[in-house]
Amino acid sequence: MTQAATQSPPPPGSFLQRRFALGARGTTINTEIVAGLTSFFTMAYIIVVNPGILGLAGMPVAAVATATCLSAALACVLMGLLANAPLGLAPGMGLNAYFSFTVVQAMHVPWQVALGCVFISGVAFLLLTAAGIRQMIVAAIPAHLLAAVAGGIGLFIAFIGLKNAGLVVASPATIIALGDLHQGAPLLALIGLAIMVGLSMVGVRAAILIGIVVTTLLGWVSGLTPFAPAAVHGADLGKTILALDLPGALHMGGKGFGLGLIEVIFVFLFVDLFDNIGTLCAVTKRAGLINPDGSIRDLNRMLYADALATMAGSMLGTSTVTSYVESTSGVEAGGRTGLTAIVCGLMFLIALPFAPWAAAVPLAATAPALVLVGALMMAPLHEIDWHRADDAVPAFLTLVMIPLTFSIANGLAFGICAHAVIKLMKREITRGDWLLLVLACLFVIRFAYIAAA
């Protein structure tokens, strides 16, 4: 009998053990499955929230819900297979609001063209990663401005949530004012926020998702919000697939929107780039995926997965797909490998048949989720030295101009320009700051273009 014939068959799960290096990372298949389920239930609120936000841009809600599940599933599996990292991905909060409220509603860009801009930003992200330019851009922007961008986006999201709930309303006298708290929607939103915060305080992983479901049911049962599910037809589900308008985004054939689209692509790229760096640092640090020199293990693979996911998401019909900081919940549950991400992705596929009914969820139920997520995004602000004017002023301008001008681009522009001017005044500009000065000059040109338009 040959040696091969006498060998015992490989134990169950040995392929997964080898493929994802489970033993080397001190984890098991069962642990990874539990971690993947934990990440999914922490992130699952996006299935409802993302269609609600993009639906306000005129996109078909059922189709966006389908695209949300498909893009998240594809992105998570891609991250697991390509980078072997326990990172969940889905359409990002903040950029979906920028897509809907700034690009489509304020700039009057058709959502098909906006999807084309998302695709181009993904291609640019891919090329920057391949060329190593990403490291240069990250190094050019100071940490206090990155923290301010995160906080500003948080305020932006929270303000949209308060507006959707009717808690703040437009006022000709004071610009904004307190809404009518006797109405059903504001009351329901406050109840939903209390539920989400309460569940979060006791450590419930799916606090946001449970809060949305409970608030929706309360609204229907009490009559505060009508139960009005839209009819869903099979043809509706694919209306956003390959609907992106690349010629319009590239300003070909006279279909474009000029320099405004360059700004849109830049914001999609810039925010995705730095949001990813922050998320990857947070999640990989907790997962023990940091090299001895402090660098992130397989960082480029993670960024490649994210860029490809953004491109695929735009083709399916959703805004920028990005890594989710909620992935830390899966890491806390023991997730250490890409198997966690794959399980999370498979759960998004399982949720797919239910996704089109997201249109039945009232804005008053999803608004508290925006407020809570916005509040949690304030955490990086402690990294800013508020006692130093040269740090505090650029950071403050970034922080407040994002929500007050309803534009992430404006906040970035004010912050970077202010930082560059202060460095020039202090005579601290070095050769290494050339990219910072280039960015500041581009923003000045942008402001001049806006004024002339």
FIDRENMI-419979 format. One record per residue (C-alpha): x, y, z; residue in three letters. Coordinates in steps of 0.05 Angstrom, whole numbers, padded with zeros to 5 digits, always signed. Example, Ala and Ser with C-alpha at 12.3 -4.5 7.8 and 13.67 -1.06 7.14 Angstrom:
BEGIN
+00246-00090+00156ALA;+00273-00021+00143SER;
END
This chain:
BEGIN
+00000+00000+00000MET;+00028+00068-00019THR;+00041+00123+00030GLN;-00013+00166-00003ALA;-00064+00110+00006ALA;-00048+00104+00080THR;-00057+00179+00094GLN;-00120+00196+00132SER;-00168+00245+00099PRO;-00160+00318+00119PRO;-00202+00338+00179PRO;-00265+00379+00166PRO;-00252+00452+00159GLY;-00178+00443+00143SER;-00185+00482+00078PHE;-00214+00541+00115LEU;-00160+00534+00168GLN;-00106+00539+00115ARG;-00140+00591+00070ARG;-00153+00641+00126PHE;-00095+00622+00174ALA;-00145+00612+00231LEU;-00095+00577+00276GLY;-00041+00629+00265ALA;-00089+00684+00285ARG;-00116+00647+00345GLY;-00187+00638+00322THR;-00235+00583+00301THR;-00289+00573+00248ILE;-00345+00579+00299ASN;-00315+00643+00327THR;-00309+00673+00258GLU;-00382+00656+00242ILE;-00406+00689+00306VAL;-00363+00750+00292ALA;-00390+00755+00221GLY;-00462+00753+00246LEU;-00445+00806+00298THR;-00416+00852+00246SER;-00476+00843+00201PHE;-00528+00859+00254PHE;-00488+00921+00274THR;-00485+00945+00201MET;-00553+00921+00177ALA;-00586+00988+00190TYR;-00555+01012+00124ILE;-00604+00967+00086ILE;-00659+01014+00107VAL;-00623+01080+00117VAL;-00585+01082+00050ASN;-00647+01073+00006PRO;-00682+01126+00048GLY;-00627+01177+00036ILE;-00615+01162-00038LEU;-00690+01157-00050GLY;-00693+01232-00034LEU;-00649+01242-00095ALA;-00702+01212-00139GLY;-00672+01142-00142MET;-00721+01083-00139PRO;-00719+01060-00067VAL;-00731+00986-00079ALA;-00674+00985-00130ALA;-00627+01022-00083VAL;-00644+00973-00027ALA;-00626+00915-00073THR;-00562+00950-00095ALA;-00544+00963-00023THR;-00548+00889-00005CYS;-00513+00866-00068LEU;-00456+00916-00063SER;-00445+00902+00011ALA;-00445+00827-00001ALA;-00395+00833-00058LEU;-00350+00881-00020ALA;-00348+00839+00043CYS;-00331+00775+00005VAL;-00279+00811-00035LEU;-00246+00839+00028MET;-00246+00770+00060GLY;-00216+00735+00000LEU;-00167+00789-00023LEU;-00142+00817+00043ALA;-00162+00764+00095ASN;-00186+00819+00141ALA;-00247+00820+00186PRO;-00274+00883+00154LEU;-00347+00894+00134GLY;-00362+00942+00077LEU;-00426+00976+00053ALA;-00448+01042+00023PRO;-00419+01095+00069GLY;-00457+01143+00114MET;-00439+01215+00100GLY;-00422+01205+00027LEU;-00492+01180+00013ASN;-00519+01244+00043ALA;-00469+01285+00002TYR;-00491+01247-00060PHE;-00565+01260-00048SER;-00569+01329-00017PHE;-00509+01365-00046THR;-00494+01334-00113VAL;-00564+01316-00137VAL;-00609+01366-00101GLN;-00564+01427-00093ALA;-00522+01421-00156MET;-00579+01391-00197HIS;-00536+01335-00223VAL;-00577+01275-00247PRO;-00566+01215-00202TRP;-00542+01174-00261GLN;-00485+01224-00272VAL;-00470+01224-00197ALA;-00462+01148-00200LEU;-00413+01159-00257GLY;-00373+01205-00212CYS;-00372+01151-00158VAL;-00345+01101-00208PHE;-00290+01150-00231ILE;-00271+01163-00158SER;-00264+01088-00149GLY;-00218+01083-00209VAL;-00177+01141-00183ALA;-00172+01108-00115PHE;-00148+01044-00148LEU;-00094+01081-00189LEU;-00071+01122-00129LEU;-00063+01059-00088THR;-00024+01024-00144ALA;+00021+01084-00153ALA;+00035+01095-00079GLY;+00008+01167-00082ILE;-00042+01151-00028ARG;+00013+01155+00024GLN;+00034+01223-00001MET;-00037+01251+00004ILE;-00047+01223+00074VAL;+00019+01253+00097ALA;+00001+01321+00068ALA;-00062+01330+00110ILE;-00051+01342+00184PRO;-00084+01296+00234ALA;-00126+01352+00266HIS;-00160+01366+00199LEU;-00175+01293+00188LEU;-00208+01291+00257ALA;-00247+01353+00240ALA;-00272+01323+00175VAL;-00298+01262+00212ALA;-00333+01307+00263GLY;-00361+01353+00208GLY;-00390+01294+00171ILE;-00421+01271+00236GLY;-00455+01339+00245LEU;-00477+01336+00173PHE;-00510+01268+00182ILE;-00541+01288+00248ALA;-00570+01352+00219PHE;-00602+01313+00162ILE;-00631+01265+00213GLY;-00660+01322+00254LEU;-00689+01353+00191LYS;-00720+01287+00167ASN;-00752+01278+00235ALA;-00782+01347+00235GLY;-00743+01366+00298LEU;-00712+01425+00262VAL;-00748+01464+00207VAL;-00734+01522+00161ALA;-00749+01592+00188SER;-00748+01658+00149PRO;-00730+01695+00213ALA;-00676+01651+00244THR;-00657+01606+00185ILE;-00674+01544+00225ILE;-00720+01533+00285ALA;-00748+01479+00329LEU;-00802+01437+00296GLY;-00872+01424+00324ASP;-00862+01371+00377LEU;-00937+01358+00379HIS;-00932+01325+00311GLN;-00925+01250+00305GLY;-00859+01246+00268ALA;-00816+01287+00317PRO;-00845+01249+00377LEU;-00833+01182+00343LEU;-00761+01201+00325ALA;-00746+01221+00397LEU;-00774+01155+00421ILE;-00732+01118+00370GLY;-00669+01156+00391LEU;-00682+01137+00464ALA;-00690+01064+00445ILE;-00625+01063+00405MET;-00585+01099+00458VAL;-00613+01055+00513GLY;-00596+00991+00475LEU;-00527+01017+00459SER;-00514+01032+00533MET;-00528+00960+00552VAL;-00483+00934+00497GLY;-00533+00909+00446VAL;-00495+00901+00381ARG;-00554+00912+00335ALA;-00581+00972+00374ALA;-00592+01015+00312ILE;-00626+00960+00272LEU;-00671+00940+00330ILE;-00687+01014+00343GLY;-00709+01024+00270ILE;-00753+00962+00271VAL;-00786+00978+00338VAL;-00796+01052+00320THR;-00828+01032+00254THR;-00876+00984+00287LEU;-00893+01036+00341LEU;-00908+01087+00287GLY;-00953+01039+00248TRP;-00991+01013+00310VAL;-01001+01082+00341SER;-01020+01114+00275GLY;-00965+01167+00283LEU;-00939+01146+00215THR;-00980+01112+00161PRO;-00967+01041+00139PHE;-00958+01055+00065ALA;-00912+01004+00032PRO;-00900+01019-00041ALA;-00917+00966-00091ALA;-00854+00930-00113VAL;-00848+00900-00182HIS;-00793+00855-00206GLY;-00773+00904-00260ALA;-00763+00959-00207ASP;-00706+00921-00173LEU;-00658+00929-00231GLY;-00671+01001-00249LYS;-00605+01025-00220THR;-00561+00969-00247ILE;-00513+00998-00299LEU;-00553+01063-00298ALA;-00491+01105-00285LEU;-00477+01158-00337ASP;-00402+01158-00350LEU;-00404+01204-00411PRO;-00440+01256-00368GLY;-00390+01248-00311ALA;-00332+01255-00360LEU;-00365+01317-00392HIS;-00368+01283-00460MET;-00415+01302-00515GLY;-00436+01366-00478GLY;-00471+01325-00425LYS;-00426+01344-00367GLY;-00430+01396-00312PHE;-00361+01428-00319GLY;-00313+01438-00261LEU;-00369+01422-00211GLY;-00362+01348-00227LEU;-00287+01350-00215ILE;-00303+01375-00145GLU;-00354+01320-00135VAL;-00304+01266-00157ILE;-00251+01297-00112PHE;-00297+01296-00051VAL;-00318+01224-00063PHE;-00245+01204-00070LEU;-00218+01247-00013PHE;-00269+01228+00040VAL;-00267+01154+00021ASP;-00192+01155+00024LEU;-00186+01185+00093PHE;-00248+01152+00122ASP;-00217+01086+00102ASN;-00150+01101+00134ILE;-00184+01118+00200GLY;-00229+01057+00198THR;-00173+01010+00178LEU;-00128+01036+00234CYS;-00183+01027+00286ALA;-00206+00957+00264VAL;-00138+00927+00248THR;-00109+00952+00314LYS;-00163+00916+00353ARG;-00155+00854+00310ALA;-00079+00852+00321GLY;-00063+00861+00247LEU;-00010+00914+00259ILE;+00062+00900+00239ASN;+00119+00911+00288PRO;+00136+00977+00253ASP;+00066+01002+00264GLY;+00042+00993+00193SER;-00023+00957+00176ILE;-00014+00886+00150ARG;-00037+00878+00077ASP;-00061+00951+00076LEU;-00056+00957+00000ASN;-00098+00894-00009ARG;-00151+00925+00036MET;-00150+00989-00004LEU;-00154+00951-00070TYR;-00215+00914-00044ALA;-00248+00980-00024ASP;-00234+01013-00091ALA;-00262+00954-00130LEU;-00323+00953-00085ALA;-00337+01026-00098THR;-00333+01015-00173MET;-00379+00954-00168ALA;-00427+00991-00123GLY;-00435+01049-00172SER;-00451+00999-00227MET;-00503+00966-00183LEU;-00533+01033-00165GLY;-00509+01061-00099THR;-00462+01114-00072SER;-00390+01101-00048THR;-00378+01033-00014VAL;-00329+01038+00043THR;-00303+01001+00104SER;-00347+01005+00165TYR;-00321+01022+00234VAL;-00379+00979+00261GLU;-00334+00921+00241SER;-00301+00931+00308THR;-00362+00896+00338SER;-00343+00833+00300GLY;-00271+00840+00322VAL;-00294+00847+00394GLU;-00333+00782+00384ALA;-00268+00747+00364GLY;-00264+00758+00289GLY;-00192+00758+00264ARG;-00194+00736+00191THR;-00230+00747+00125GLY;-00278+00692+00143LEU;-00313+00742+00188THR;-00323+00789+00128ALA;-00348+00733+00083ILE;-00400+00711+00134VAL;-00423+00784+00140CYS;-00428+00788+00064GLY;-00469+00724+00059LEU;-00517+00753+00110MET;-00529+00813+00065PHE;-00547+00763+00010LEU;-00596+00728+00056ILE;-00628+00796+00072ALA;-00636+00812-00002LEU;-00708+00787-00010PRO;-00731+00834+00046PHE;-00691+00895+00024ALA;-00742+00923-00026PRO;-00792+00935+00030TRP;-00746+00988+00059ALA;-00793+01039+00026ALA;-00845+01023+00079ALA;-00800+01048+00135VAL;-00817+01120+00154PRO;-00764+01175+00156LEU;-00781+01185+00229ALA;-00754+01115+00243ALA;-00688+01122+00205THR;-00675+01194+00227ALA;-00654+01173+00298PRO;-00602+01127+00267ALA;-00571+01187+00231LEU;-00569+01226+00295VAL;-00537+01170+00335LEU;-00485+01154+00280VAL;-00470+01229+00276GLY;-00459+01232+00351ALA;-00412+01173+00350LEU;-00371+01207+00295MET;-00353+01262+00343MET;-00302+01217+00377ALA;-00240+01238+00336PRO;-00249+01311+00358LEU;-00210+01297+00421HIS;-00148+01291+00377GLU;-00150+01366+00363ILE;-00111+01413+00409ASP;-00165+01465+00420TRP;-00117+01508+00461HIS;-00074+01524+00400ARG;-00105+01573+00352ALA;-00063+01548+00293ASP;-00096+01479+00301ASP;-00163+01500+00328ALA;-00183+01551+00275VAL;-00173+01508+00213PRO;-00205+01449+00249ALA;-00264+01491+00272PHE;-00275+01519+00202LEU;-00275+01449+00174THR;-00321+01424+00228LEU;-00375+01478+00222VAL;-00372+01493+00147MET;-00390+01422+00128ILE;-00460+01423+00159PRO;-00472+01498+00152LEU;-00458+01499+00077THR;-00486+01429+00067PHE;-00421+01410+00032SER;-00363+01367+00053ILE;-00322+01400-00002ALA;-00331+01469+00028ASN;-00310+01446+00097GLY;-00247+01413+00069LEU;-00232+01475+00028ALA;-00236+01524+00086PHE;-00196+01479+00132GLY;-00139+01465+00083ILE;-00134+01537+00060CYS;-00134+01563+00132ALA;-00080+01513+00152HIS;-00037+01532+00092ALA;-00044+01607+00106VAL;-00026+01597+00179ILE;+00036+01557+00161LYS;+00057+01612+00113LEU;+00047+01665+00166MET;+00089+01626+00215LYS;+00142+01613+00161ARG;+00138+01538+00174GLU;+00128+01517+00102ILE;+00178+01464+00079THR;+00190+01428+00014ARG;+00149+01371+00041GLY;+00088+01416+00043ASP;+00084+01424-00033TRP;+00023+01380-00040LEU;-00013+01417+00016LEU;+00000+01483-00021LEU;-00025+01452-00086VAL;-00089+01430-00053LEU;-00099+01499-00022ALA;-00088+01533-00090CYS;-00138+01486-00123LEU;-00189+01504-00070PHE;-00177+01579-00080VAL;-00188+01569-00155ILE;-00251+01531-00138ARG;-00278+01588-00096PHE;-00261+01637-00152ALA;-00298+01593-00201TYR;-00359+01590-00155ILE;-00359+01666-00148ALA;-00355+01676-00223ALA;-00408+01624-00239ALA;
END
